[in-house]
Amino acid sequence: MAKLENSLLALSVAVSLAAAGAAGAQTLRDSAQEAVRSNPRVDVVAFNRQAVEQELARARGQYLPQLDLRASGGPEWSDNGTTRARGGSANLPRRETGAFVTQRLFDGWETDSEVERQKARGQSAARRVGETSEVVALDAVEAHIDVLRQRRLVRLAEQNLEIHRQIVGRISQRVGRGAAPAADQEQARARLDNAQATLVETQGALEDAENRYLIIVNRRAGELVAAEFPQAAMRDIRTLDAAIERSRAGNRSLKVTEADIAVAENEIGVADAAAYPKLNLELGATRDRNIDGTRGDSNDASALVVMRWNLYRGGSDEAQRRVALGRMSQAMAQRHATARSTEEEARRSWVQYQTASERIPPLTGAVDKSRRVRDAYTDQFFNQGQRSLIDVLNAENELFVSQGRLVSAESSRAFSAYRLLAAMGELVTFLQLEMPTEADEGRGAKVPVDPRPGRATR
């Protein structure tokens, strides 16, 4: 029986190697990189960063002078001292043209606050690109590992089915010779049917895993390279407290909330600017004709320092300030909530990793012992007549279940390690993934283009 298992396993490995040579194997990093490159969730936040970058440019534009041109024309009826001195009212075609330059001199630090607010929004948007990329990368890692796990379970189920077919064949021969009761044959066939059902169920689970891989990575799961366990990274994390501390320092979601607090703080500065007067330098030149009932041209130029101070706006300014204060409180509360969820994620990942790690040695021992028991019972039943068929079938089932639990524990250990790296904000760095340009806080985002059909292409 052991020889049959080894032959089937060797055949499976040979087929896998042949497929890898034909199509090229996909590593864990390849899966994560392809997901980050093609997943639309990353595109959503990347395009948002591009838009926010332009809002910063718009805010900075308030430092520069504003140039306006004005032109108008049309009939005008005038009745004033000038027209009455000439005998009454006047109907003349009025025309006006003018150029005006306005430069802010003081605005209560509104522009400064708005620029800083947009800088913080850009930082938040860039960090959200990194956060989303890491989440998508972790999803791809999970999908990659799960496909490999389900494929191993399918191979075990296929081996289990073939072994039960062999048992049914040998029992049928014994029944035909009168060396075993017909009930043994029925019992063996019942176990064969269960093995067939298990294989079908396992194949369905594999198809689900491959479909999820397709959705996340945007390509079919061909030949996948076994996910390497991040031994070096996990060696540096010796305690749960160390994992929590690193998650507090590096978690990407937490960094997003820190930038959002800066956004809210500068929003208060923008609201406070309404309490100050506005001082502008206004330069203007006009060339008019037929103004206020006076025929002919009328030209003028001016250079004025103009102060405007709104004293009452129906309570809108104070309400806006309270809105900003509320946003600040919301941002701080969100940071506290994210800090808690970050710690929870680190704790859960650590416990899952430790549990899976501690399960692997006894499960490995259970598989070895179950295999020896199965081989002994098989020999004792078929060759020595010292065991019952039910002993053989139960031993075979025990081995199959132990092998499946070991496969799941190994996969859980690998994924929980990568999940812990993601909780600490280190997954992308560990896998050496290329991030979108928009994830870099120190670089400007791409300039948005018109995405509408027929207008421009991305």
Residue pairs with C-beta under 8 A, 6 or more apart in sequence:
1 163
1 166
1 374
1 375
1 378
2 371
2 375
4 162
4 163
4 166
5 159
5 163
8 155
8 158
8 159
8 162
9 155
9 159
12 155
16 223
19 222
19 223
20 223
20 225
23 222
23 223
24 222
24 223
25 222
25 223
25 224
25 225
26 144
26 221
26 222
26 223
26 224
26 225
27 225
28 141
28 144
28 145
28 225
28 227
28 228
28 431
29 431
29 432
29 433
31 140
31 141
31 143
31 144
31 213
31 217
31 224
32 137
32 140
32 141
32 144
32 431
32 433
33 431
33 433
33 434
34 140
34 217
34 218
34 219
35 136
35 137
35 139
35 140
35 216
35 217
35 218
36 42
36 133
36 136
36 137
36 140
36 433
36 434
36 435
36 436
37 434
38 217
38 218
39 136
39 216
39 218
41 132
41 135
41 136
42 129
42 132
42 133
42 136
42 436
44 132
45 125
45 128
45 129
45 131
45 132
45 438
46 129
46 436
46 437
46 438
46 439
46 445
47 448
48 125
48 128
49 122
49 125
49 126
49 128
49 129
49 438
49 439
49 445
50 438
50 445
50 446
50 447
50 448
51 448
52 118
52 121
52 122
52 125
52 445
53 122
53 125
53 444
53 445
54 447
54 448
55 118
55 121
56 115
56 118
56 119
56 121
56 122
58 118
59 111
59 114
59 115
59 117
59 118
60 115
62 104
62 107
62 110
62 111
62 114
62 115
63 104
63 111
63 115
65 101
65 102
65 103
66 101
66 102
66 103
67 99
67 100
67 101
68 99
68 100
68 101
68 102
69 97
69 98
69 99
69 100
70 96
70 97
70 98
70 99
70 100
71 96
71 97
71 98
72 94
72 95
72 96
73 93
73 94
73 95
73 96
74 93
74 94
75 91
75 92
75 93
75 94
76 91
76 92
76 93
76 94
76 290
76 292
76 293
77 89
77 90
77 91
78 89
78 90
78 91
78 92
78 292
78 293
79 88
79 89
79 90
79 293
80 292
80 293
82 292
82 293
82 294
83 89
83 90
83 293
89 293
90 293
92 290
92 293
92 295
93 289
93 290
94 288
94 289
94 290
94 291
95 288
95 289
95 290
96 286
96 288
96 289
96 291
97 286
97 287
97 288
98 284
98 285
98 286
98 287
98 288
99 284
99 285
100 282
100 283
100 284
101 282
101 283
101 284
102 280
102 281
102 282
102 283
103 280
103 281
103 282
104 111
104 278
104 279
104 280
105 279
105 280
105 281
105 305
106 276
106 277
106 278
106 279
107 273
107 276
107 278
107 279
108 272
108 273
108 274
108 275
108 276
108 277
108 278
109 269
109 272
109 273
109 276
110 269
110 270
110 273
110 274
112 269
113 266
113 267
113 269
113 270
113 272
113 273
114 266
114 270
116 262
116 266
116 269
117 263
117 266
117 267
117 269
117 270
120 259
120 260
120 262
120 263
120 265
120 266
121 259
121 263
122 441
122 445
123 259
123 262
123 441
124 256
124 259
124 260
124 262
124 263
125 438
126 438
126 439
126 440
126 441
126 445
127 252
127 255
127 256
127 259
127 439
127 441
128 256
129 435
129 436
129 438
129 439
130 252
130 255
130 428
130 435
130 439
131 252
131 253
131 255
131 256
133 428
133 433
133 435
133 436
133 439
134 252
134 422
134 425
134 427
134 428
135 422
136 216
137 422
137 427
137 428
137 431
137 433
138 418
138 419
138 422
138 427
139 216
140 213
140 216
140 217
141 227
141 415
141 418
141 427
142 415
142 418
142 419
143 209
143 212
143 213
143 216
143 217
143 221
144 213
144 217
144 221
144 224
144 227
145 227
145 411
145 414
145 415
145 418
146 209
146 212
146 213
146 411
146 415
147 206
147 209
147 210
147 213
147 221
147 224
148 224
148 226
148 227
148 411
149 209
149 407
149 408
149 411
150 202
150 205
150 206
150 209
150 210
151 206
152 407
153 202
153 205
153 206
153 404
153 407
153 408
154 199
154 202
154 203
154 206
156 400
156 403
156 404
156 407
157 195
157 198
157 199
157 202
157 203
157 400
158 199
160 195
160 198
160 199
160 396
160 400
161 192
161 195
161 196
161 198
161 199
163 396
164 188
164 191
164 192
164 195
164 396
165 192
167 188
167 191
167 192
167 392
167 393
167 396
168 185
168 188
168 189
168 192
170 382
171 180
171 184
171 185
171 188
171 389
172 185
174 180
174 184
175 181
175 182
175 184
175 185
180 389
184 389
187 389
187 390
187 393
188 389
188 393
191 393
191 396
191 397
209 221
210 220
210 221
213 220
213 221
214 220
214 221
227 414
227 418
229 413
229 414
229 417
230 417
230 418
230 421
230 430
233 417
233 421
233 426
233 430
234 353
234 417
234 420
237 243
237 246
237 420
240 346
240 347
240 350
243 346
243 349
243 350
243 420
243 423
243 424
244 343
244 346
244 347
246 424
246 426
247 254
247 342
247 343
247 345
247 346
247 423
247 424
247 425
248 254
248 339
248 342
248 343
249 424
250 424
250 425
250 426
251 338
251 342
251 423
251 424
251 425
252 425
253 338
253 341
253 342
254 335
254 338
254 339
254 342
255 425
256 338
257 331
257 334
257 335
257 338
258 335
260 331
260 334
260 335
261 328
261 331
261 332
261 335
263 331
264 324
264 327
264 328
264 330
264 331
264 332
265 328
267 324
267 327
267 328
268 321
268 324
268 325
268 328
270 324
271 317
271 320
271 321
271 323
271 324
272 321
274 310
274 313
274 317
274 320
274 321
275 317
276 309
277 307
277 308
277 309
278 307
278 308
278 309
279 305
279 306
279 307
280 305
280 306
280 307
280 308
281 303
281 304
281 305
281 306
282 302
282 303
282 304
282 305
282 306
283 302
283 303
283 304
284 301
284 302
284 304
285 299
285 300
285 301
285 302
286 298
286 299
286 300
286 301
287 297
287 299
288 297
288 298
288 299
289 296
289 297
289 298
290 296
291 298
310 317
342 423
345 419
345 423
346 420
346 423
346 424
349 416
349 419
349 420
349 423
350 416
350 420
352 412
352 416
352 419
353 413
353 416
353 417
353 420
355 412
356 409
356 410
356 412
356 413
356 416
357 413
359 405
359 409
360 406
360 409
360 410
360 413
363 402
363 405
363 406
363 409
364 406
366 402
366 405
366 406
367 399
367 402
367 403
367 406
370 395
370 398
370 399
370 402
371 399
373 395
373 398
373 399
374 392
374 395
374 396
374 398
374 399
377 387
377 391
377 392
377 395
378 392
378 395
380 386
380 387
381 387
381 388
381 389
381 391
381 392
418 427
421 427
421 430
428 435
437 443
437 445
437 446
438 445
438 446
449 456
449 457
449 458
450 456
451 458
